[in-house]
Amino acid sequence: MTAQELKEKLINNSDTVIQILTDCGFCNIVRRDNVIRFARSSESRPDSIKMNLDTLSVVDFARDVKGDIYTLIQYKMNLDFRESFYYLKQYVSDDEFKMPTKKLFGGFFNRHVSEHIELPLYPDDYMSKYFVNVANIRFKKDGIPRYIQYRYDIHYDDIEHRIIIPYHTERGLVGFVGRYNGDYEKDEVPKYYAYDRFQKSNVLYGLYQNYNLLAERRIAFVFEGEKSVMLLSAYGIDLGVSVGGHYISDHQVSQLKYLVDTVIICFDEDIEEVTLIEQANKFKKGLFANTKVGYVYDEYNEVLPKGSKYSPVDVGKSGFETLIQNHVKYI
């Protein structure tokens, strides 16, 4: 079960949501149609927080903060995103996995069944056991500073000479890819390599790290590669996710449901507009019908050099902002 699937089980389930709010210590809980109003404590204004039951989006008027049920529980219970996911999960199911501890990982990884593809989990200490937790010069030269590399948990494989990019979700570590730290063409090795046949199409890279701000700002920039997400964070914009190519899977699309109101696809310069439109339309189905969806398309290469295959973030922060302001087509 993913965070989005869990949220779907709670949407419009007012009795369970009210029970969660009560158990967390919120006060003056009152439901009016599809809205719940409540307060952080008995000393707070009685209706200072509003939750929409249709989406579980939250507005805390007293703090002037927007988010959703996950960010609300994090704030109230002093949890991180992963912990808030497992905290909420106890209210919708008691026959699946529980909050993981190191004792639960007796084997290489555990498997759990859900409505979608349930990726295997690696032990919490896997990265530190098999790879080196160190920032690398290659990414730094590309504009990704040390503190951003640590934020995204970048490691190094000193046997295969690859920069390790781990994929974390609300459940834990589900896989990782390695970028060859050398001349891959000369050495005749793949530039990127997914360890253990990890399927990147099942995960939105960066969603775990950027979830809270995505829920607050309600906008997501969707890139092809992981480095673009990190580079956007280096610009001070933690609103990026990547799909691992120029094809967006339905499972990746579903992970942004109820989370954002605007999606902007930021694929590389060489992607044809017909492909951009095709991928953008995936966000306009069903529950996404009212989502504002656009794509970056620099038709006359005013910002993105022709033939460069640049990502929209490869032209600097000001260049990226220009693309978003002047070169986004909405469908």
Buried (B, 14 or more C-beta within 10 A) or exposed (E): BBBBBBBBBBBEBBEBBBEBBEEBEBBBBEBEEEEBBBBBEEEBEEBBBBBBBEBBBBBBEEEEBBBBBBBBBBBBEEBEBBBBBBBBBEBBEEEEBEEBEEEBBEEEBBEEEBEBEBBBBBBBEBBEEBBEEEBBEEBEEEBBBEEBBEBBBBBBBEEBBBBBBBBBBBBBBBBBBBBBBEEBEEEEBEEBBBBEEBBBBBBBBBBBBBBBBBBBBBBBBBBBBBBBBBBBBBBEBBBBBBBBEBEBBEBBBBBBBBBBBBBBBBBBBEBEEEBBBBBBEBBBEEEBEEBBBBBBBBEEEEBBEEEEEBBBBBBEBEBBBBBBEEBBBEE
